[in-house]
C-alpha cells in the first residue's frame, strides 16, 4: 500500500464518515406501545421462512410481532427500510460506530435494551420480534458494554449489567441445549416453530447460511461463538474486579482461560496453521477456510505463533476490494439454498471489522491498514456512485454478482455505517 493511496483515501473517507455521523439520529426507532399498536402486520419474515420450511404460519393473520423495548434503537439497516428491528448481531457493530462518533447517549440506550431483554426473556434476542423469542445471536454485547464503560465510567451501568450478564452466560449459554461433551458451546435453537432446528440454530450464530458447519451447526463448537464467550467471561471478570468482587473475578478469568485452551486444543490445525470449526460428534475438524478463523485472534485466544500463521493466510481471503468470508465457493449443504450468502465472493462489514480489529489488536497494524484501506476504498467508491451503503459487498469482480440466496442485498446503514467509522479509526484515517 502506497502513502499516496492512503492520502487519496483520507478526504474521501472523512466525507463519508461525516455523512454517517449525520445519520445516527434519523436512524433511531422506538418499540413502545404506540409503535407496536400502530406497526401493522409484519408477516414478511414468517412468509419467507414458511416457504423454506414448508410449514404454514399458525398465528392469526392480524397478529403483531414487534416486541417492546424501553429505549430508542438503531435498526439493522438504519432508516433504509430493511430489517427494521433491533438485531443483537448488528447492534454490536452499530455500537462501535456510535462509540467512534462519541454518541454515548445512543450506545447507552442500545445496551439498556439488551439488558432489558435478558431481564424479560433470559437472553438478548436474535431481534425484538415474537418469532425470534427462541434464540439469541452472537454474544458481543459485553464487549460493547465494557468499551462504553471505559470512556464514560458509567458505574451505574456496571451495577445493573453484572448480575444480568452473569445470568445470561450461565443459564442461557451454559444450558443443556448449548452444552457439548467437549466443554465448549454449540449454537442450538430446538424451539423455532417455523424453521428446521439446524437452520434456526445457524441463525443464532448470525451466519445464516454458510458452508462452515456442513449443514448442522449443532454438531460443532463454532469458533466465533466460543471466541465471543471467551471475551464475555473476560468482561465479566473485568466488571467483577471493578466492583470489588475479587473471588468472582478470578472465577471468570478461569472460565475464559479454560475455554481459550479448549479452542486451541480442538480447533487449531498445526499442519495448516489455521483455526477450523470442530465437529464434536465425529471428533474432527471441518476443512472450510473462513474469516471465523480470526475470531480467536480478536478474543486473545491465539498464541503469538498462531497469530503469525493467521496473518500469513490473509492472502487466501484478500482481494483488491477487501476480504471474502471464505477463501472459495464451497458446496452448499442446504438443498433449499444452492447459493450461500455467508461465503465467497462476499465481504461482510461485521467480519471485515472484526478481522481488521483482530489484526490491530495482535500488533499487525500494517496488515490491518492494508486490508482496511482496500475495503474502505471500495465502500467509499460505491457510496460515491450510488449514494448508498450495503449489507454486504461482492469483492471479486464478475463472480456470482447476480446470485441470490433469499433476498437481494439491501441498502444498509447499520453495521456498514459502523464499519466505516470503526475501521477508519483503527487504521488511523482520522489522523
N, C-alpha and C positions, 0 to 999 in steps of 0.2 A: 504494500500500500504506500503510495507516494504522499509526501506532505502536501503537494498541490491538490490531490484528490480530496484530502481531508479539509483543506482550506476552502475548496469549492463547495463542499457539502455543508459546512458550518452555517452560512447565512440562509441556505435553503431549509435546513433542519430547524433553525431558530424561527423561521416564519411559520412552519407547520407546528412547532411546539407552542408558539403564541396562539395559534388557532385552537389547538387542543385545550389550552388553558381557558380560552373563552367559551368552550363548550360545556364545561362541567355543570354549571348551574342549570342550563337548559336541558341537560341530560337527566336531571333528577326527577324521580317519580315518587308517588306515595301509594301505599296499600292500606289506607284507612277504611273505616266502614263505608263512607260515601263512595269511595273508589270501588269497593267490592260490589256494592249495590248497583252502581251505575256502569260496571265494567261490561255488561252484556255477557254473551255466551262465547267463551273461547274454547272451541272444540277442535281446533286445528290439529293440535298435537295428538289428541286421542284418535282422531280420524286417521292420522298418518300411521300411528303405531298399530291401529286395528288392522290396517291393510297389511302391515308386516306380519302380525301375529295370526291373522285370520279370525280373531275374536271380535265380536260386536260390542260396542260400549253398552254397559249395563246401567249407566246413570241416566236419569231423565234428561231430555234434550234442553231443558231450560235451566239446568244447574249451572252455578257459577263456581269457578275453580280457583280463583285468586284467594290467597291466604293473607291474613292481616300481618302487617309489620308496623312497629311503632314510630320508625324514623324514615325520612326520605332516603332513597337508594338510587343508584345508577343501574339501570337495566343492562343486560349483557351487551346489547347493541347501542346503548345510549338512546338518543332520540331518533334513531334510524328506522325504527318500526319492528325489526325482527327481535324475537326473544325479549318481550317486554317485562320479564320477571327479574328478580334478584337471584342470579345463579351463584352458587358457592365458588365454583371453579373460576369464573370470570371475575368475581369481586376482588380476589387477591391481586390480580394484575391491574384492575382499576385502582385499587388502593395504592399500589406502587406509583401510579401516575399522579394520584392526588397528593401523596406524600412528596413527590418530586416538586409539585407546584405549591406545596405548603398549605393545602386545603385540609387542615387538620379537623376542621368542623365537620366536613363531609365524611372523612375517614371514621371519625368517632361514631357517627350515625350508622354507617355500614357495619362496624364492629358490634355496636349495641344491638342491631337487628339480628346478627348471627348469634350473639349470646341469648337473645330472646328466643330464638329457635331452639337452642339447647334446653332452655328453661321449659318451653312448652312441648317440644317434640322429642327431646332427648338427644338431638343431633342437629348439626347445621344441615338443612335440607338441600338436596340437589337444586331446588328452586322453590319459591313460595307459591306452589300450586298443589291442589289436593292430589293430583296424580303423581306427585313426587314425594309423597309422605313416607314411602317405604325405603328410601335410601338417602345417603349423603353424597358428597363429591369430594375431590381431593382436599385433605385436611390441612390447608395452608393458612387458615385464619390466625393460628397462634403466632406465626412468624410476622404477619402483618400487625398484630396487636403489639408485639414487642418492638417493632420498628416505630410504631406510633408512640409508645411509651418513651422510647429513647429521646425523641425530640420534644415531647410535651411534658414529661414527668407527671402524667395524669395518674396519680396513685389510686384515686377512686376507681379507675378502670381496672387496675390490677386486683383490687379487693373484690370487685364484682366478678371478674373473669376467672380468678383462680379456682374456686370451687366448681364452677360450671365446666371449665375446660378439663379439670380433673375427672369430673363425672363422664364427660363425653369420651375421653381417652379410655377410661376403664370399662364403662358399661356399654358403649357402642362399638368402638374399635376393638375392644377386648372381649366382646361377647362370643358366644359359641358359633354364630354364623360367620364370624370373621377370623376365627382361630384356625390354625393348622398344626399338625404334629411337629412341624419344624421350629415352632416358636415365633415365626414371622406371620404376618397378617395377609389375608386374602381380601378381595372385594366380592361381596355376595349380597344380592337382593333376591331372596326367595319369595317375596310377597307382592311384587308388582302384579296388578290384576290384568294387565294387557300384554306385556312383553314376556317372552320366554326368559327364564331366570338367567341364562348365560348372557343374553342381550342386556337385560336390566343391570346385571352385575358389572358388565363392562362400562355401562353408562355411569355407574358410581365412580369409576376410575377417571371419568372425564374423557376417555379415549374411544368414544363410540363413533365409528367402529374401526378396528385396526387388525393387522395380522400378527401382533406380538404374542398372543395367547393361544393361538391355534384354535380359536373358536370357543374356548371355555376358560375365562379368567379365574373361575373358582378353583381350578386345578393348580393355579400358580400362586406365587407370592410376589405380586407386582413390585418392580423396582421403585417406581415413582411413589406409590402409596407407602411403602416401607421407609424410603428415604424421608418422606414428609413426616412420618410418625417419629423418626429419629429426631427431627427438628422440633416436633411437637413436644416430646419429652424434654429436650434441651430447654425449650422456652419455659415449660412448667418448672424446671429446676431453677432457671433464672428468676422467675417470678417468686418462687418459694424463698430463694435467697434474699431477694429484695424485701420480702415481707417478714423475714426473720425466722422462717420455718427450716431450721438447719437440717434436721433429720430427713424431712421430706425432700429437701433439695438434693441430698445425697442419694436418696432412693430414685429420684427422677434421672439423675446422672447415670446411675447403674442401669436403669431401663434403656436409656439411649445408647450406652456403650454396648450392652448385650445385643440390642437389635443391630447396631452397626457391625458388630463382629459376625453375626449370622448372615448379614447381607454379603460381607466379604467372603465368608466360607461357601455360601451356596450359589451366589450369582456372579462372582468373579471367575473369569476363564483365563488362567495363566498363559495358556498356549496362544490364545488370540489377543490377550492383553485388553480385555473389554468386559463390561458388565452385561449379562444377559438375563432375561426372565427365566425363572426356575419353576419347572413343573414338579410339584411336591408329590404327586401321585406316581408318576413314572420315576421320579428321583433323578431327573436330568434337566439340563438347560435347553432352552429353545433357541435355535440358531438364527434369530432375526435381529439384525442390527438396527438400532433406533436411538434417537436422542434421549430416550429414557435412561440410557447408559450414563448420562451426565448428571442425573439427579443425585447419585451418591457423592459426586464432587461438590454439588451445591450444598448438600447436607453435612459436609465434613466427614463423610464415611470413608472416602477413598484415601489410601495411603499416598505418600509422596511419589513412590514408584508407580502406583496405579494411575495417579493423576498425569504423570508424564506420558504414560502409554495412551491414556484417553485423548490427550492433546494430539498425539501423532495420528490418531484415527479421525480427526476432524475432516481430513481430506475425503473421506468416504461420503460425507454429507454436504460438503461445501461447494457452492456454485456461485456464479457471478452475482446472483440476486439474494443470496442467503443460504440457510441450512435447510435441507429437506428432512422431514421427520424420520423416514427410513432411507437406507442407502440405495434402494432399488424398489421396483414393484414386486411384491410377494403375492402368491395366490391367495385369494380371499377364502377364508374358512366358512363364510356365511353364504348359503345359496341365495338368500334374499338380496345380497349386496355384491355383485360382481366387481364393483368399484368401491374402494375404501378411501374415505377422506383423510383419515389419520395414517398417511402413507406417502411415499414418493409419488408425484413430484411436488407435494405441497409443503410450504413453510408456514408454520402456525405461530402467531405472535407470542403466545404463552411459552411454548417450548424454546422459541428463539430467545426470549427474555431470560428464561431460566439458564440456558446454556451460556449466554454472554455473562450473566451474573456469576455462574459457577466458575468460568474461566478466570474472571477478575478476582474472585474470592481465593482461588487457588494460586494466585500470583502470576497468571498468564495474561497479563494486561495487553501485550501486543497482539496476541491471538484474539482476545476479546474485541480489541479495537478493529482488527482486520475484518472479522465476520460481522461485527456490528455495523461497520461502515457499509459493507455490501448490502445488508438488509435495509438499513435506513435510506440509503441512496435509492433503492428500488421503491420503497414505500413513499418517499418524497416525490419521486418521479411519477408514480401512479396517481398521487394526490394532485400534482400539478396538471396532469392530463384530464382527470375525471372529477376532481373536487371531492373525492371520497377516500375513505379507508375501507379495508375489507376484513372479513372474518379470518380468511386465510389467503395465501398467495401462491400461485404457481411460479416456481423459481427456476424451472428448467424449461426454456422456450420450446414450444412445439410438442411437449409431452402431456397428453391427457388433459389439454386445456378445456375440452368440451365434456369431459367425463363428469357425471353427477352421481353421487351416492343416493341421498334422499331429497336434496334441495339444491338449487343454485346458490353459490356463495353470495351471502347478502352483504350490502354495505354495512359498516360496523364502526362504532366508536369503541366503547368498552375496552377490551384487552388490546385492541390495536392502538387506541389512544395511549393506554398505559405503556405499551412497548415503545412508542415514540419518546415519551417523557423519560422513562426509566433507562432505556438503553443509551439514549443520547447523553445522559449524565454519567452513566457507568464508563463510557468511553470518552468523556470529557469534551463533548462538543459544546458544552455551555461555558467553557473556559475562554 
